[in-house]
């Protein structure tokens, strides 16, 4: 099943490689579809490829990527254990922000990646990724525990973008503290899902004594 998912993710990556839906295709060197296990529990979503990402066709391989890897190490993870993607799959020239129509044209790729991977936790990195799941939210107010939201069997966690932290080093401890929420949030989600499943399950065997008594009474009536 997971190798089937990997094949489908690869098919999306091939579609991205041929995409001409927005002007970014004209200036890209490589598309950057994202990378990681097809059954990753954690999906990290950045904004868009920078210069190095565009050159290599891989997400977060420049200075932001180095910092992201350090953050992952803080929670005992390597980058190949999570899926790393972006809101737009082609580099905006000069590292400008992606335009709303570019984001809109690219959105279905990320949506399909999420649908396939079914991560337990989605962490947003940066404003555009944040606003996909938290419309209108501001990272300085929403990052970390204050912004956490659950929808069904998934948790969303707004994180600072590593590039922001590289420019604002005083926020680095807060960024690491936010990152450290990830394992706790996944554990709590799993507990809640188990509790909710138990609440909906049929009564356990010990209750059958009463059920048996009831049916016996029915027979007696
Ligand atoms: N910044 C992003 O948002 N994404 C990358 O892939 C690299 C830097």
Boltz pocket constraint, residues with backbone or C-beta under 6 A from the ligand:
constraints:
  - pocket:
      binder: B
      contacts: [[A, 46], [A, 47], [A, 48], [A, 49], [A, 50], [A, 53], [A, 58], [A, 59], [A, 60], [A, 61], [A, 62], [A, 64], [A, 65], [A, 85], [A, 86], [A, 125], [A, 126], [A, 163]]
      max_distance: 6.0
